Amino acid sequence: MDMGPQQQYTQLTVPLLGPERSRITCPSCHAQVTTDVVLENNTNTHLFAVLLCLICFPCVFIPYCTDSCKSKNHYCPNCHAYIGTFKN
Ligand SMILES: [Zn+2]
């Protein structure tokens, strides 16, 4: 069993997650589910906001309104387990 760094297509407990809802087997309840995606502000969102605040204050709200600045957290709709995060 090759356990090298190239695990892109191996079936591990952490599935491949994209920015959209993903069809996966839940590592927690082992059901075939389509994940719920919850957008959450991450550290980069706040850093970006601080940076914009220094440059142009009215722009400070942009990162909070932009999906690409947020983490996309996947949750199982069946058992509500946290599955993973997709980051841009
Ligand atoms: Zn589950």
PDB file of the backbone (N, CA, C, O) and the ligand in Angstrom, with CONECT records:
HET     ZN  A 101       1
ATOM      1  N   MET A   1       0.854  -1.197   0.000  1.00  0.00           N
ATOM      2  CA  MET A   1       0.000   0.000   0.000  1.00  0.00           C
ATOM      3  C   MET A   1       0.885   1.240   0.000  1.00  0.00           C
ATOM      4  O   MET A   1       1.622   1.493   0.953  1.00  0.00           O
ATOM      5  N   ASP A   2       0.805   1.989  -1.055  1.00  0.00           N
ATOM      6  CA  ASP A   2       1.609   3.198  -1.163  1.00  0.00           C
ATOM      7  C   ASP A   2       0.923   4.355  -0.453  1.00  0.00           C
ATOM      8  O   ASP A   2      -0.164   4.783  -0.841  1.00  0.00           O
ATOM      9  N   MET A   3       1.564   4.847   0.577  1.00  0.00           N
ATOM     10  CA  MET A   3       0.964   5.951   1.344  1.00  0.00           C
ATOM     11  C   MET A   3       1.736   7.246   1.110  1.00  0.00           C
ATOM     12  O   MET A   3       1.965   8.014   2.044  1.00  0.00           O
ATOM     13  N   GLY A   4       2.136   7.485  -0.133  1.00  0.00           N
ATOM     14  CA  GLY A   4       2.881   8.697  -0.474  1.00  0.00           C
ATOM     15  C   GLY A   4       2.009   9.941  -0.391  1.00  0.00           C
ATOM     16  O   GLY A   4       0.835   9.878  -0.028  1.00  0.00           O
ATOM     17  N   PRO A   5       2.605  11.057  -0.731  1.00  0.00           N
ATOM     18  CA  PRO A   5       1.867  12.322  -0.610  1.00  0.00           C
ATOM     19  C   PRO A   5       0.758  12.486  -1.648  1.00  0.00           C
ATOM     20  O   PRO A   5      -0.128  13.324  -1.480  1.00  0.00           O
ATOM     21  N   GLN A   6       0.803  11.684  -2.730  1.00  0.00           N
ATOM     22  CA  GLN A   6      -0.212  11.850  -3.774  1.00  0.00           C
ATOM     23  C   GLN A   6      -1.431  11.002  -3.459  1.00  0.00           C
ATOM     24  O   GLN A   6      -1.555   9.867  -3.919  1.00  0.00           O
ATOM     25  N   GLN A   7      -2.324  11.574  -2.669  1.00  0.00           N
ATOM     26  CA  GLN A   7      -3.502  10.845  -2.228  1.00  0.00           C
ATOM     27  C   GLN A   7      -4.773  11.413  -2.844  1.00  0.00           C
ATOM     28  O   GLN A   7      -5.864  11.296  -2.287  1.00  0.00           O
ATOM     29  N   GLN A   8      -4.599  12.033  -4.013  1.00  0.00           N
ATOM     30  CA  GLN A   8      -5.709  12.780  -4.591  1.00  0.00           C
ATOM     31  C   GLN A   8      -6.927  11.906  -4.883  1.00  0.00           C
ATOM     32  O   GLN A   8      -8.062  12.359  -4.739  1.00  0.00           O
ATOM     33  N   TYR A   9      -6.699  10.661  -5.289  1.00  0.00           N
ATOM     34  CA  TYR A   9      -7.826   9.844  -5.703  1.00  0.00           C
ATOM     35  C   TYR A   9      -8.054   8.652  -4.770  1.00  0.00           C
ATOM     36  O   TYR A   9      -8.835   7.754  -5.086  1.00  0.00           O
ATOM     37  N   THR A  10      -7.381   8.646  -3.640  1.00  0.00           N
ATOM     38  CA  THR A  10      -7.604   7.566  -2.705  1.00  0.00           C
ATOM     39  C   THR A  10      -8.845   7.860  -1.868  1.00  0.00           C
ATOM     40  O   THR A  10      -9.186   9.018  -1.630  1.00  0.00           O
ATOM     41  N   GLN A  11      -9.494   6.832  -1.438  1.00  0.00           N
ATOM     42  CA  GLN A  11     -10.697   7.011  -0.625  1.00  0.00           C
ATOM     43  C   GLN A  11     -10.313   6.982   0.839  1.00  0.00           C
ATOM     44  O   GLN A  11     -10.220   5.921   1.457  1.00  0.00           O
ATOM     45  N   LEU A  12     -10.093   8.154   1.373  1.00  0.00           N
ATOM     46  CA  LEU A  12      -9.758   8.267   2.781  1.00  0.00           C
ATOM     47  C   LEU A  12     -10.973   8.810   3.525  1.00  0.00           C
ATOM     48  O   LEU A  12     -12.032   9.030   2.938  1.00  0.00           O
ATOM     49  N   THR A  13     -10.802   9.016   4.798  1.00  0.00           N
ATOM     50  CA  THR A  13     -11.927   9.515   5.588  1.00  0.00           C
ATOM     51  C   THR A  13     -12.281  10.947   5.208  1.00  0.00           C
ATOM     52  O   THR A  13     -13.425  11.370   5.371  1.00  0.00           O
ATOM     53  N   VAL A  14     -11.293  11.699   4.696  1.00  0.00           N
ATOM     54  CA  VAL A  14     -11.581  13.056   4.257  1.00  0.00           C
ATOM     55  C   VAL A  14     -11.821  13.047   2.757  1.00  0.00           C
ATOM     56  O   VAL A  14     -10.890  12.823   1.983  1.00  0.00           O
ATOM     57  N   PRO A  15     -13.045  13.286   2.339  1.00  0.00           N
ATOM     58  CA  PRO A  15     -13.346  13.246   0.906  1.00  0.00           C
ATOM     59  C   PRO A  15     -12.900  14.519   0.212  1.00  0.00           C
ATOM     60  O   PRO A  15     -12.587  15.523   0.852  1.00  0.00           O
ATOM     61  N   LEU A  16     -12.876  14.453  -1.121  1.00  0.00           N
ATOM     62  CA  LEU A  16     -12.564  15.646  -1.890  1.00  0.00           C
ATOM     63  C   LEU A  16     -13.743  16.599  -1.823  1.00  0.00           C
ATOM     64  O   LEU A  16     -14.878  16.229  -2.122  1.00  0.00           O
ATOM     65  N   LEU A  17     -13.465  17.800  -1.437  1.00  0.00           N
ATOM     66  CA  LEU A  17     -14.533  18.779  -1.290  1.00  0.00           C
ATOM     67  C   LEU A  17     -14.290  19.952  -2.212  1.00  0.00           C
ATOM     68  O   LEU A  17     -13.173  20.463  -2.302  1.00  0.00           O
ATOM     69  N   GLY A  18     -15.328  20.374  -2.892  1.00  0.00           N
ATOM     70  CA  GLY A  18     -15.235  21.532  -3.756  1.00  0.00           C
ATOM     71  C   GLY A  18     -15.990  22.692  -3.150  1.00  0.00           C
ATOM     72  O   GLY A  18     -16.438  22.616  -2.007  1.00  0.00           O
ATOM     73  N   PRO A  19     -16.135  23.765  -3.905  1.00  0.00           N
ATOM     74  CA  PRO A  19     -16.862  24.921  -3.395  1.00  0.00           C
ATOM     75  C   PRO A  19     -18.368  24.692  -3.329  1.00  0.00           C
ATOM     76  O   PRO A  19     -19.085  25.416  -2.638  1.00  0.00           O
ATOM     77  N   GLU A  20     -18.841  23.678  -4.054  1.00  0.00           N
ATOM     78  CA  GLU A  20     -20.276  23.407  -4.072  1.00  0.00           C
ATOM     79  C   GLU A  20     -20.594  22.222  -3.164  1.00  0.00           C
ATOM     80  O   GLU A  20     -19.696  21.545  -2.664  1.00  0.00           O
ATOM     81  N   ARG A  21     -21.887  21.987  -2.963  1.00  0.00           N
ATOM     82  CA  ARG A  21     -22.309  20.821  -2.202  1.00  0.00           C
ATOM     83  C   ARG A  21     -21.805  19.566  -2.899  1.00  0.00           C
ATOM     84  O   ARG A  21     -21.908  19.440  -4.119  1.00  0.00           O
ATOM     85  N   SER A  22     -21.264  18.647  -2.126  1.00  0.00           N
ATOM     86  CA  SER A  22     -20.617  17.477  -2.711  1.00  0.00           C
ATOM     87  C   SER A  22     -21.325  16.202  -2.285  1.00  0.00           C
ATOM     88  O   SER A  22     -21.805  16.077  -1.159  1.00  0.00           O
ATOM     89  N   ARG A  23     -21.376  15.261  -3.215  1.00  0.00           N
ATOM     90  CA  ARG A  23     -21.942  13.943  -2.927  1.00  0.00           C
ATOM     91  C   ARG A  23     -20.822  13.080  -2.366  1.00  0.00           C
ATOM     92  O   ARG A  23     -19.856  12.783  -3.068  1.00  0.00           O
ATOM     93  N   ILE A  24     -20.943  12.685  -1.134  1.00  0.00           N
ATOM     94  CA  ILE A  24     -19.868  11.937  -0.484  1.00  0.00           C
ATOM     95  C   ILE A  24     -20.450  10.848   0.407  1.00  0.00           C
ATOM     96  O   ILE A  24     -21.652  10.790   0.666  1.00  0.00           O
ATOM     97  N   THR A  25     -19.554   9.996   0.859  1.00  0.00           N
ATOM     98  CA  THR A  25     -19.912   9.070   1.923  1.00  0.00           C
ATOM     99  C   THR A  25     -19.442   9.682   3.227  1.00  0.00           C
ATOM    100  O   THR A  25     -18.248   9.912   3.414  1.00  0.00           O
ATOM    101  N   CYS A  26     -20.362   9.944   4.118  1.00  0.00           N
ATOM    102  CA  CYS A  26     -20.023  10.617   5.374  1.00  0.00           C
ATOM    103  C   CYS A  26     -19.059   9.768   6.187  1.00  0.00           C
ATOM    104  O   CYS A  26     -19.353   8.603   6.454  1.00  0.00           O
ATOM    105  N   PRO A  27     -17.910  10.319   6.591  1.00  0.00           N
ATOM    106  CA  PRO A  27     -16.956   9.541   7.389  1.00  0.00           C
ATOM    107  C   PRO A  27     -17.465   9.259   8.799  1.00  0.00           C
ATOM    108  O   PRO A  27     -16.913   8.420   9.511  1.00  0.00           O
ATOM    109  N   SER A  28     -18.507   9.958   9.192  1.00  0.00           N
ATOM    110  CA  SER A  28     -19.021   9.789  10.543  1.00  0.00           C
ATOM    111  C   SER A  28     -20.146   8.753  10.613  1.00  0.00           C
ATOM    112  O   SER A  28     -20.104   7.829  11.425  1.00  0.00           O
ATOM    113  N   CYS A  29     -21.161   8.924   9.740  1.00  0.00           N
ATOM    114  CA  CYS A  29     -22.300   7.996   9.789  1.00  0.00           C
ATOM    115  C   CYS A  29     -22.311   7.042   8.602  1.00  0.00           C
ATOM    116  O   CYS A  29     -23.175   6.168   8.525  1.00  0.00           O
ATOM    117  N   HIS A  30     -21.360   7.196   7.668  1.00  0.00           N
ATOM    118  CA  HIS A  30     -21.183   6.306   6.528  1.00  0.00           C
ATOM    119  C   HIS A  30     -22.387   6.262   5.602  1.00  0.00           C
ATOM    120  O   HIS A  30     -22.581   5.283   4.882  1.00  0.00           O
ATOM    121  N   ALA A  31     -23.183   7.297   5.615  1.00  0.00           N
ATOM    122  CA  ALA A  31     -24.311   7.383   4.702  1.00  0.00           C
ATOM    123  C   ALA A  31     -23.893   8.138   3.444  1.00  0.00           C
ATOM    124  O   ALA A  31     -22.989   8.973   3.487  1.00  0.00           O
ATOM    125  N   GLN A  32     -24.548   7.845   2.331  1.00  0.00           N
ATOM    126  CA  GLN A  32     -24.337   8.599   1.099  1.00  0.00           C
ATOM    127  C   GLN A  32     -25.131   9.891   1.228  1.00  0.00           C
ATOM    128  O   GLN A  32     -26.362   9.873   1.245  1.00  0.00           O
ATOM    129  N   VAL A  33     -24.426  11.001   1.317  1.00  0.00           N
ATOM    130  CA  VAL A  33     -25.116  12.264   1.551  1.00  0.00           C
ATOM    131  C   VAL A  33     -24.595  13.328   0.592  1.00  0.00           C
ATOM    132  O   VAL A  33     -23.516  13.194   0.015  1.00  0.00           O
ATOM    133  N   THR A  34     -25.376  14.375   0.436  1.00  0.00           N
ATOM    134  CA  THR A  34     -24.922  15.570  -0.256  1.00  0.00           C
ATOM    135  C   THR A  34     -24.679  16.615   0.825  1.00  0.00           C
ATOM    136  O   THR A  34     -25.600  17.012   1.539  1.00  0.00           O
ATOM    137  N   THR A  35     -23.446  17.050   0.936  1.00  0.00           N
ATOM    138  CA  THR A  35     -23.058  17.897   2.065  1.00  0.00           C
ATOM    139  C   THR A  35     -23.798  19.234   2.071  1.00  0.00           C
ATOM    140  O   THR A  35     -24.161  19.766   1.022  1.00  0.00           O
ATOM    141  N   ASP A  36     -24.006  19.748   3.246  1.00  0.00           N
ATOM    142  CA  ASP A  36     -24.461  21.120   3.412  1.00  0.00           C
ATOM    143  C   ASP A  36     -23.228  22.006   3.472  1.00  0.00           C
ATOM    144  O   ASP A  36     -22.264  21.693   4.171  1.00  0.00           O
ATOM    145  N   VAL A  37     -23.260  23.106   2.744  1.00  0.00           N
ATOM    146  CA  VAL A  37     -22.113  24.022   2.747  1.00  0.00           C
ATOM    147  C   VAL A  37     -22.484  25.281   3.504  1.00  0.00           C
ATOM    148  O   VAL A  37     -23.488  25.928   3.207  1.00  0.00           O
ATOM    149  N   VAL A  38     -21.668  25.620   4.481  1.00  0.00           N
ATOM    150  CA  VAL A  38     -21.887  26.819   5.275  1.00  0.00           C
ATOM    151  C   VAL A  38     -20.712  27.759   5.055  1.00  0.00           C
ATOM    152  O   VAL A  38     -19.560  27.391   5.281  1.00  0.00           O
ATOM    153  N   LEU A  39     -21.009  28.965   4.615  1.00  0.00           N
ATOM    154  CA  LEU A  39     -19.950  29.957   4.421  1.00  0.00           C
ATOM    155  C   LEU A  39     -19.616  30.601   5.753  1.00  0.00           C
ATOM    156  O   LEU A  39     -20.494  31.069   6.477  1.00  0.00           O
ATOM    157  N   GLU A  40     -18.329  30.615   6.060  1.00  0.00           N
ATOM    158  CA  GLU A  40     -17.913  31.248   7.306  1.00  0.00           C
ATOM    159  C   GLU A  40     -16.708  32.142   7.060  1.00  0.00           C
ATOM    160  O   GLU A  40     -15.815  31.808   6.282  1.00  0.00           O
ATOM    161  N   ASN A  41     -16.700  33.268   7.726  1.00  0.00           N
ATOM    162  CA  ASN A  41     -15.546  34.155   7.627  1.00  0.00           C
ATOM    163  C   ASN A  41     -14.325  33.452   8.199  1.00  0.00           C
ATOM    164  O   ASN A  41     -14.405  32.787   9.232  1.00  0.00           O
ATOM    165  N   ASN A  42     -13.215  33.603   7.530  1.00  0.00           N
ATOM    166  CA  ASN A  42     -11.985  33.021   8.054  1.00  0.00           C
ATOM    167  C   ASN A  42     -10.972  34.130   8.351  1.00  0.00           C
ATOM    168  O   ASN A  42     -11.272  35.314   8.200  1.00  0.00           O
ATOM    169  N   THR A  43      -9.801  33.739   8.763  1.00  0.00           N
ATOM    170  CA  THR A  43      -8.779  34.726   9.124  1.00  0.00           C
ATOM    171  C   THR A  43      -8.463  35.649   7.966  1.00  0.00           C
ATOM    172  O   THR A  43      -8.249  36.846   8.157  1.00  0.00           O
ATOM    173  N   ASN A  44      -8.434  35.092   6.757  1.00  0.00           N
ATOM    174  CA  ASN A  44      -8.120  35.912   5.591  1.00  0.00           C
ATOM    175  C   ASN A  44      -9.162  36.998   5.373  1.00  0.00           C
ATOM    176  O   ASN A  44      -8.831  38.096   4.925  1.00  0.00           O
ATOM    177  N   THR A  45     -10.400  36.702   5.683  1.00  0.00           N
ATOM    178  CA  THR A  45     -11.455  37.700   5.523  1.00  0.00           C
ATOM    179  C   THR A  45     -11.149  38.922   6.374  1.00  0.00           C
ATOM    180  O   THR A  45     -11.270  40.058   5.915  1.00  0.00           O
ATOM    181  N   HIS A  46     -10.752  38.681   7.616  1.00  0.00           N
ATOM    182  CA  HIS A  46     -10.476  39.787   8.533  1.00  0.00           C
ATOM    183  C   HIS A  46      -9.195  40.530   8.136  1.00  0.00           C
ATOM    184  O   HIS A  46      -9.133  41.757   8.215  1.00  0.00           O
ATOM    185  N   LEU A  47      -8.184  39.782   7.714  1.00  0.00           N
ATOM    186  CA  LEU A  47      -6.936  40.413   7.288  1.00  0.00           C
ATOM    187  C   LEU A  47      -7.173  41.303   6.074  1.00  0.00           C
ATOM    188  O   LEU A  47      -6.662  42.420   5.992  1.00  0.00           O
ATOM    189  N   PHE A  48      -7.949  40.792   5.147  1.00  0.00           N
ATOM    190  CA  PHE A  48      -8.264  41.526   3.939  1.00  0.00           C
ATOM    191  C   PHE A  48      -9.040  42.790   4.296  1.00  0.00           C
ATOM    192  O   PHE A  48      -8.815  43.849   3.709  1.00  0.00           O
ATOM    193  N   ALA A  49      -9.943  42.678   5.249  1.00  0.00           N
ATOM    194  CA  ALA A  49     -10.740  43.826   5.680  1.00  0.00           C
ATOM    195  C   ALA A  49      -9.861  44.899   6.313  1.00  0.00           C
ATOM    196  O   ALA A  49     -10.041  46.090   6.060  1.00  0.00           O
ATOM    197  N   VAL A  50      -8.917  44.471   7.130  1.00  0.00           N
ATOM    198  CA  VAL A  50      -8.005  45.422   7.767  1.00  0.00           C
ATOM    199  C   VAL A  50      -7.178  46.146   6.721  1.00  0.00           C
ATOM    200  O   VAL A  50      -6.970  47.357   6.798  1.00  0.00           O
ATOM    201  N   LEU A  51      -6.710  45.381   5.740  1.00  0.00           N
ATOM    202  CA  LEU A  51      -5.915  45.952   4.661  1.00  0.00           C
ATOM    203  C   LEU A  51      -6.722  46.986   3.878  1.00  0.00           C
ATOM    204  O   LEU A  51      -6.236  48.079   3.589  1.00  0.00           O
ATOM    205  N   LEU A  52      -7.932  46.634   3.546  1.00  0.00           N
ATOM    206  CA  LEU A  52      -8.792  47.549   2.797  1.00  0.00           C
ATOM    207  C   LEU A  52      -9.129  48.773   3.630  1.00  0.00           C
ATOM    208  O   LEU A  52      -9.287  49.871   3.095  1.00  0.00           O
ATOM    209  N   CYS A  53      -9.238  48.590   4.911  1.00  0.00           N
ATOM    210  CA  CYS A  53      -9.543  49.679   5.828  1.00  0.00           C
ATOM    211  C   CYS A  53      -8.456  50.748   5.767  1.00  0.00           C
ATOM    212  O   CYS A  53      -8.733  51.945   5.845  1.00  0.00           O
ATOM    213  N   LEU A  54      -7.201  50.284   5.624  1.00  0.00           N
ATOM    214  CA  LEU A  54      -6.075  51.217   5.548  1.00  0.00           C
ATOM    215  C   LEU A  54      -6.044  51.937   4.201  1.00  0.00           C
ATOM    216  O   LEU A  54      -5.636  53.095   4.115  1.00  0.00           O
ATOM    217  N   ILE A  55      -6.476  51.244   3.161  1.00  0.00           N
ATOM    218  CA  ILE A  55      -6.422  51.809   1.812  1.00  0.00           C
ATOM    219  C   ILE A  55      -7.645  52.678   1.544  1.00  0.00           C
ATOM    220  O   ILE A  55      -7.538  53.823   1.106  1.00  0.00           O
ATOM    221  N   CYS A  56      -8.781  52.112   1.815  1.00  0.00           N
ATOM    222  CA  CYS A  56     -10.025  52.776   1.434  1.00  0.00           C
ATOM    223  C   CYS A  56     -11.121  52.294   2.375  1.00  0.00           C
ATOM    224  O   CYS A  56     -11.624  51.181   2.221  1.00  0.00           O
ATOM    225  N   PHE A  57     -11.486  53.105   3.329  1.00  0.00           N
ATOM    226  CA  PHE A  57     -12.383  52.634   4.381  1.00  0.00           C
ATOM    227  C   PHE A  57     -13.712  52.059   3.879  1.00  0.00           C
ATOM    228  O   PHE A  57     -14.141  51.017   4.375  1.00  0.00           O
ATOM    229  N   PRO A  58     -14.377  52.700   2.913  1.00  0.00           N
ATOM    230  CA  PRO A  58     -15.674  52.133   2.471  1.00  0.00           C
ATOM    231  C   PRO A  58     -15.569  50.729   1.881  1.00  0.00           C
ATOM    232  O   PRO A  58     -16.562  50.008   1.784  1.00  0.00           O
ATOM    233  N   CYS A  59     -14.341  50.351   1.486  1.00  0.00           N
ATOM    234  CA  CYS A  59     -14.155  49.023   0.894  1.00  0.00           C
ATOM    235  C   CYS A  59     -14.092  47.918   1.948  1.00  0.00           C
ATOM    236  O   CYS A  59     -14.038  46.734   1.614  1.00  0.00           O
ATOM    237  N   VAL A  60     -14.098  48.306   3.201  1.00  0.00           N
ATOM    238  CA  VAL A  60     -13.871  47.336   4.270  1.00  0.00           C
ATOM    239  C   VAL A  60     -14.941  46.250   4.303  1.00  0.00           C
ATOM    240  O   VAL A  60     -14.717  45.164   4.839  1.00  0.00           O
ATOM    241  N   PHE A  61     -16.098  46.548   3.728  1.00  0.00           N
ATOM    242  CA  PHE A  61     -17.183  45.564   3.781  1.00  0.00           C
ATOM    243  C   PHE A  61     -17.116  44.552   2.644  1.00  0.00           C
ATOM    244  O   PHE A  61     -17.823  43.545   2.660  1.00  0.00           O
ATOM    245  N   ILE A  62     -16.260  44.824   1.651  1.00  0.00           N
ATOM    246  CA  ILE A  62     -16.209  43.957   0.470  1.00  0.00           C
ATOM    247  C   ILE A  62     -15.904  42.493   0.818  1.00  0.00           C
ATOM    248  O   ILE A  62     -16.619  41.595   0.372  1.00  0.00           O
ATOM    249  N   PRO A  63     -14.843  42.240   1.618  1.00  0.00           N
ATOM    250  CA  PRO A  63     -14.539  40.823   1.883  1.00  0.00           C
ATOM    251  C   PRO A  63     -15.654  40.091   2.604  1.00  0.00           C
ATOM    252  O   PRO A  63     -15.792  38.875   2.471  1.00  0.00           O
ATOM    253  N   TYR A  64     -16.452  40.830   3.370  1.00  0.00           N
ATOM    254  CA  TYR A  64     -17.541  40.166   4.087  1.00  0.00           C
ATOM    255  C   TYR A  64     -18.726  39.881   3.162  1.00  0.00           C
ATOM    256  O   TYR A  64     -19.625  39.114   3.507  1.00  0.00           O
ATOM    257  N   CYS A  65     -18.715  40.498   2.003  1.00  0.00           N
ATOM    258  CA  CYS A  65     -19.797  40.284   1.048  1.00  0.00           C
ATOM    259  C   CYS A  65     -19.365  39.377  -0.090  1.00  0.00           C
ATOM    260  O   CYS A  65     -20.160  39.083  -0.983  1.00  0.00           O
ATOM    261  N   THR A  66     -18.130  38.936  -0.071  1.00  0.00           N
ATOM    262  CA  THR A  66     -17.591  38.145  -1.175  1.00  0.00           C
ATOM    263  C   THR A  66     -17.401  36.707  -0.739  1.00  0.00           C
ATOM    264  O   THR A  66     -16.670  36.420   0.209  1.00  0.00           O
ATOM    265  N   ASP A  67     -18.061  35.816  -1.436  1.00  0.00           N
ATOM    266  CA  ASP A  67     -17.985  34.404  -1.067  1.00  0.00           C
ATOM    267  C   ASP A  67     -16.575  33.863  -1.148  1.00  0.00           C
ATOM    268  O   ASP A  67     -16.192  32.999  -0.361  1.00  0.00           O
ATOM    269  N   SER A  68     -15.792  34.370  -2.105  1.00  0.00           N
ATOM    270  CA  SER A  68     -14.461  33.812  -2.318  1.00  0.00           C
ATOM    271  C   SER A  68     -13.521  34.111  -1.167  1.00  0.00           C
ATOM    272  O   SER A  68     -12.459  33.498  -1.061  1.00  0.00           O
ATOM    273  N   CYS A  69     -13.893  35.039  -0.307  1.00  0.00           N
ATOM    274  CA  CYS A  69     -13.054  35.352   0.857  1.00  0.00           C
ATOM    275  C   CYS A  69     -13.437  34.501   2.062  1.00  0.00           C
ATOM    276  O   CYS A  69     -12.864  34.649   3.141  1.00  0.00           O
ATOM    277  N   LYS A  70     -14.390  33.624   1.877  1.00  0.00           N
ATOM    278  CA  LYS A  70     -14.865  32.869   3.020  1.00  0.00           C
ATOM    279  C   LYS A  70     -14.526  31.392   2.881  1.00  0.00           C
ATOM    280  O   LYS A  70     -14.373  30.874   1.775  1.00  0.00           O
ATOM    281  N   SER A  71     -14.414  30.729   4.015  1.00  0.00           N
ATOM    282  CA  SER A  71     -14.248  29.288   4.011  1.00  0.00           C
ATOM    283  C   SER A  71     -15.601  28.646   3.740  1.00  0.00           C
ATOM    284  O   SER A  71     -16.642  29.147   4.165  1.00  0.00           O
ATOM    285  N   LYS A  72     -15.563  27.540   3.033  1.00  0.00           N
ATOM    286  CA  LYS A  72     -16.794  26.810   2.781  1.00  0.00           C
ATOM    287  C   LYS A  72     -16.728  25.508   3.570  1.00  0.00           C
ATOM    288  O   LYS A  72     -16.026  24.569   3.195  1.00  0.00           O
ATOM    289  N   ASN A  73     -17.456  25.476   4.643  1.00  0.00           N
ATOM    290  CA  ASN A  73     -17.424  24.319   5.526  1.00  0.00           C
ATOM    291  C   ASN A  73     -18.530  23.337   5.139  1.00  0.00           C
ATOM    292  O   ASN A  73     -19.698  23.705   5.012  1.00  0.00           O
ATOM    293  N   HIS A  74     -18.133  22.100   4.960  1.00  0.00           N
ATOM    294  CA  HIS A  74     -19.091  21.059   4.600  1.00  0.00           C
ATOM    295  C   HIS A  74     -19.544  20.310   5.847  1.00  0.00           C
ATOM    296  O   HIS A  74     -18.739  19.914   6.690  1.00  0.00           O
ATOM    297  N   TYR A  75     -20.862  20.129   5.935  1.00  0.00           N
ATOM    298  CA  TYR A  75     -21.428  19.380   7.051  1.00  0.00           C
ATOM    299  C   TYR A  75     -22.314  18.275   6.504  1.00  0.00           C
ATOM    300  O   TYR A  75     -22.911  18.412   5.437  1.00  0.00           O
ATOM    301  N   CYS A  76     -22.392  17.187   7.242  1.00  0.00           N
ATOM    302  CA  CYS A  76     -23.275  16.088   6.871  1.00  0.00           C
ATOM    303  C   CYS A  76     -24.704  16.459   7.267  1.00  0.00           C
ATOM    304  O   CYS A  76     -24.951  16.810   8.421  1.00  0.00           O
ATOM    305  N   PRO A  77     -25.660  16.384   6.313  1.00  0.00           N
ATOM    306  CA  PRO A  77     -27.043  16.711   6.644  1.00  0.00           C
ATOM    307  C   PRO A  77     -27.712  15.619   7.468  1.00  0.00           C
ATOM    308  O   PRO A  77     -28.773  15.830   8.056  1.00  0.00           O
ATOM    309  N   ASN A  78     -27.090  14.471   7.502  1.00  0.00           N
ATOM    310  CA  ASN A  78     -27.674  13.319   8.189  1.00  0.00           C
ATOM    311  C   ASN A  78     -27.324  13.316   9.683  1.00  0.00           C
ATOM    312  O   ASN A  78     -28.205  13.211  10.536  1.00  0.00           O
ATOM    313  N   CYS A  79     -26.015  13.434   9.986  1.00  0.00           N
ATOM    314  CA  CYS A  79     -25.587  13.383  11.392  1.00  0.00           C
ATOM    315  C   CYS A  79     -24.998  14.713  11.851  1.00  0.00           C
ATOM    316  O   CYS A  79     -24.585  14.852  13.003  1.00  0.00           O
ATOM    317  N   HIS A  80     -24.961  15.697  10.936  1.00  0.00           N
ATOM    318  CA  HIS A  80     -24.478  17.047  11.236  1.00  0.00           C
ATOM    319  C   HIS A  80     -23.009  17.085  11.648  1.00  0.00           C
ATOM    320  O   HIS A  80     -22.575  18.007  12.338  1.00  0.00           O
ATOM    321  N   ALA A  81     -22.257  16.089  11.226  1.00  0.00           N
ATOM    322  CA  ALA A  81     -20.824  16.081  11.517  1.00  0.00           C
ATOM    323  C   ALA A  81     -20.112  17.069  10.595  1.00  0.00           C
ATOM    324  O   ALA A  81     -20.493  17.247   9.438  1.00  0.00           O
ATOM    325  N   TYR A  82     -19.089  17.695  11.121  1.00  0.00           N
ATOM    326  CA  TYR A  82     -18.224  18.541  10.305  1.00  0.00           C
ATOM    327  C   TYR A  82     -17.361  17.634   9.452  1.00  0.00           C
ATOM    328  O   TYR A  82     -16.699  16.734   9.970  1.00  0.00           O
ATOM    329  N   ILE A  83     -17.364  17.866   8.140  1.00  0.00           N
ATOM    330  CA  ILE A  83     -16.639  16.966   7.238  1.00  0.00           C
ATOM    331  C   ILE A  83     -15.330  17.591   6.756  1.00  0.00           C
ATOM    332  O   ILE A  83     -14.289  16.935   6.751  1.00  0.00           O
ATOM    333  N   GLY A  84     -15.388  18.831   6.359  1.00  0.00           N
ATOM    334  CA  GLY A  84     -14.148  19.448   5.893  1.00  0.00           C
ATOM    335  C   GLY A  84     -14.423  20.840   5.375  1.00  0.00           C
ATOM    336  O   GLY A  84     -15.568  21.287   5.311  1.00  0.00           O
ATOM    337  N   THR A  85     -13.340  21.522   5.003  1.00  0.00           N
ATOM    338  CA  THR A  85     -13.432  22.903   4.544  1.00  0.00           C
ATOM    339  C   THR A  85     -12.795  23.027   3.167  1.00  0.00           C
ATOM    340  O   THR A  85     -11.713  22.498   2.911  1.00  0.00           O
ATOM    341  N   PHE A  86     -13.486  23.731   2.300  1.00  0.00           N
ATOM    342  CA  PHE A  86     -12.890  24.087   1.016  1.00  0.00           C
ATOM    343  C   PHE A  86     -12.444  25.535   1.094  1.00  0.00           C
ATOM    344  O   PHE A  86     -13.234  26.413   1.441  1.00  0.00           O
ATOM    345  N   LYS A  87     -11.171  25.791   0.771  1.00  0.00           N
ATOM    346  CA  LYS A  87     -10.662  27.150   0.759  1.00  0.00           C
ATOM    347  C   LYS A  87     -10.208  27.501  -0.648  1.00  0.00           C
ATOM    348  O   LYS A  87      -9.603  26.678  -1.335  1.00  0.00           O
ATOM    349  N   ASN A  88     -10.493  28.700  -1.066  1.00  0.00           N
ATOM    350  CA  ASN A  88     -10.100  29.134  -2.396  1.00  0.00           C
ATOM    351  C   ASN A  88      -8.590  29.350  -2.449  1.00  0.00           C
ATOM    352  O   ASN A  88      -8.056  29.721  -3.494  1.00  0.00           O
TER     353      ASN A  88
HETATM  354 ZN    ZN A 101     -23.051  11.809   8.618  1.00  0.00          ZN2+
END
